[in-house]
Amino acid sequence: AAEPDGTGRAVVQQNPDIQDCSSAIEQRRRLEEKAAGNRFAIIPYKQNYFIPLAYNTTPNKGPYLARDTDLNRAEVKFQISFKAPLWEKIFSGKGTLFAGYTQLSFWQAYNATNSSPFRETNYEPELFLAFDNDIPVLGVRNRMAVVGVEHQSNGRGEELSRSWNRVYALFAFERGNFYFALRPWYRLPESRRSDDNPDIEKYMGHGELYAVYTWGRQRFGLMLRNNLRAHNYGAIQLDWSFPLFKKIDAYVQYFNGYGESLIDYNHASNRIGIGVIFSNWL
């Protein structure tokens, strides 16, 4: 955890083994290094959260009409994400090879009429190489560079099947309490016969922008995605978390646009959710 030091900067308070540092990226890096030394520890990767009330004003009913399944606008949304180092201190001690896994689920928990099914679950295993940096670039500092490959699928068959494979890069920067990352990707080609979603790039584009502003223990987050085409499709996600309990923060998430899940890659969602977050980006 971190507390403000009077200037708005976050400093570590609870862990005496980690030096105070104004950089949230450096704080997380040190905590991960400490956890990696314990074989029983799980290292968080992307956000881990549980939203018991996620309300979507525009649910995507189309894929489920043939199954005669009606959808509630309110459902449960949660994400589990972790990583494990496979090979550390490579490339002059600056690089680490990781295996990562992220699972995002949408549960129609309040839809008792249809036996409260899991509407959609996305599985995302990946392998990536991360490099720690501290390079000044145009008034900001590049603190991390990543290259990786990932598979994302919803594990369904027939008309509900969605999947794709990507290679990607990620460049993380910081300036004071502001952090942002650029994540471009390239979709690996598939045969026309096996491609469940041949037009997914039309809606998901070729990359994302992430940004986080820290103010004490509060986190304000932004995700932007755009296809950069004349027929414009994109997405925005806004996050706000603040202390609730010692190891759990309250979490508010707003999403608007395409691709909240794979089954919704070509459908625009408008969702607000309130819940708790166990590990944030920073």
Residue pairs with C-beta under 8 A, 6 or more apart in sequence:
1 12
1 13
1 14
1 217
1 243
1 246
1 247
2 10
2 11
2 12
2 13
2 24
2 27
2 214
2 216
2 217
3 10
3 11
3 13
3 216
3 217
4 10
4 11
4 215
4 216
4 217
5 11
8 177
8 215
8 216
9 22
9 176
9 177
10 22
10 24
10 27
10 177
10 214
10 216
10 217
11 20
11 21
11 22
12 18
12 19
12 20
12 21
12 27
15 31
15 34
17 34
18 27
18 30
18 31
18 34
19 30
21 27
21 30
22 176
22 177
23 143
23 174
24 174
24 177
24 179
24 212
24 214
24 282
25 143
25 144
25 172
25 174
25 179
25 282
26 143
27 282
28 282
29 132
32 43
35 41
35 42
35 43
36 43
36 85
36 88
42 82
43 82
43 83
43 84
43 85
44 81
44 82
44 83
44 278
44 279
45 81
45 82
45 83
45 100
45 101
45 102
46 79
46 81
46 102
46 281
47 79
47 81
47 239
47 277
47 279
47 280
47 281
48 79
48 80
48 81
48 82
48 277
48 278
48 279
49 78
49 79
49 251
49 253
49 275
49 276
49 277
49 278
50 76
50 78
50 275
50 276
50 277
50 278
51 76
51 77
51 78
51 251
51 253
51 273
51 274
51 275
52 76
52 109
52 274
52 275
53 74
53 76
53 273
53 274
53 275
54 74
54 75
54 76
54 77
54 106
54 253
54 271
54 272
54 273
54 275
55 73
55 74
55 271
55 272
55 273
56 73
56 74
56 75
56 269
56 270
56 271
57 73
57 270
57 271
58 267
58 268
58 269
58 270
59 71
59 72
59 73
59 269
60 71
60 263
60 264
60 267
60 269
61 70
61 71
62 267
63 159
63 160
63 263
64 70
64 71
64 119
66 159
69 114
69 117
70 111
70 113
70 114
71 108
71 111
71 119
72 108
72 110
72 111
74 110
75 106
75 107
75 108
75 109
75 110
75 111
75 119
76 105
76 106
76 107
76 109
77 104
77 105
77 106
77 107
77 253
77 271
77 273
77 275
78 104
78 105
78 107
78 275
79 102
79 103
79 104
79 105
80 102
80 103
81 100
81 101
81 102
81 103
82 100
82 101
83 98
83 99
83 100
83 101
84 98
84 99
84 100
85 96
85 97
85 98
86 97
86 98
86 99
87 96
87 97
88 96
88 97
89 95
89 96
90 96
90 97
91 131
94 131
94 132
94 133
95 129
95 130
95 131
96 129
96 130
97 127
97 128
97 129
98 127
98 128
98 129
98 130
99 125
99 126
99 127
100 125
100 126
100 127
100 128
100 148
100 150
101 123
101 124
101 125
101 126
102 122
102 124
102 126
103 121
103 122
103 123
103 124
104 121
104 122
104 124
104 261
105 118
105 120
105 121
105 122
106 118
106 119
106 120
106 121
106 261
107 116
107 117
107 118
107 119
108 114
108 116
108 117
108 118
108 119
109 116
110 116
111 117
119 263
120 154
120 261
120 262
120 263
120 264
121 154
121 155
122 152
122 153
122 154
122 261
122 262
123 152
123 153
123 154
123 155
124 150
124 151
124 152
125 150
125 151
126 148
126 149
126 150
126 151
127 148
127 149
127 150
128 146
128 147
128 148
128 149
128 150
129 146
129 147
129 148
130 144
130 145
130 146
131 144
131 145
131 146
132 143
132 144
133 142
133 143
133 144
133 145
134 141
134 142
134 143
135 141
135 142
136 142
137 173
139 175
140 173
140 174
140 175
141 173
141 174
141 175
142 171
142 172
142 173
143 172
143 173
143 174
144 170
144 171
144 172
144 181
145 169
145 170
145 171
145 172
146 168
146 169
146 170
146 171
146 172
147 167
147 168
147 169
147 170
148 167
148 168
148 169
148 170
149 165
149 166
149 167
149 168
150 165
150 166
150 168
151 163
151 164
151 165
152 163
152 164
152 165
152 166
152 262
153 161
153 162
153 163
153 262
154 160
154 161
154 162
154 163
154 261
154 262
154 263
156 162
156 263
160 263
161 196
162 196
162 197
162 200
162 262
162 263
162 265
163 196
163 197
163 262
164 187
164 188
164 190
164 197
164 200
165 187
165 188
165 190
166 185
166 186
166 187
166 188
167 185
167 186
167 188
168 183
168 184
168 185
168 186
169 183
169 184
169 185
170 181
170 182
170 183
171 181
171 182
172 179
172 180
172 181
173 179
173 180
173 181
177 213
177 214
177 215
178 211
178 212
178 213
179 211
179 212
179 213
179 214
179 281
179 282
180 209
180 210
180 211
180 212
181 209
181 210
181 211
182 207
182 208
182 209
183 207
183 208
183 209
183 210
184 206
184 207
185 206
185 207
186 206
187 200
187 201
192 198
197 262
197 265
197 266
199 266
200 265
200 266
201 227
202 227
202 229
202 231
202 233
202 266
203 227
203 233
203 258
203 259
203 265
203 266
204 225
204 227
204 258
204 259
204 265
205 225
205 226
205 227
205 228
205 233
205 234
206 227
206 228
207 225
208 223
208 224
208 225
209 222
209 223
209 224
209 225
210 221
210 222
210 223
210 281
211 221
211 222
211 223
212 219
212 220
212 221
212 222
212 280
212 281
212 282
213 219
213 220
213 221
214 220
214 282
217 242
217 243
217 249
218 240
218 241
218 242
218 243
219 239
219 240
219 241
219 242
219 249
219 280
219 281
219 282
220 239
220 240
221 237
221 238
221 239
221 240
221 241
221 280
221 281
222 236
222 237
222 238
222 239
223 235
223 236
223 237
223 239
224 234
224 235
224 236
225 234
225 235
225 236
225 257
225 259
226 232
226 233
226 234
226 235
227 233
227 234
233 257
233 258
234 257
234 258
235 255
235 256
235 257
235 258
235 259
235 260
236 255
236 256
236 257
237 253
237 254
237 255
237 256
238 253
238 254
239 251
239 252
239 253
239 280
240 251
240 252
241 249
241 250
241 251
241 252
241 277
241 280
242 249
242 250
243 249
243 250
244 250
244 276
247 278
248 276
248 277
248 278
249 276
249 277
249 280
250 274
250 275
250 276
250 277
251 273
251 274
251 275
251 276
251 277
252 272
252 273
252 274
253 271
253 272
253 273
253 274
253 275
254 271
254 272
254 273
255 269
255 270
255 271
255 273
256 268
256 269
256 270
256 271
257 268
257 269
258 264
258 265
258 266
258 267
258 268
258 269
259 265
260 269
260 271
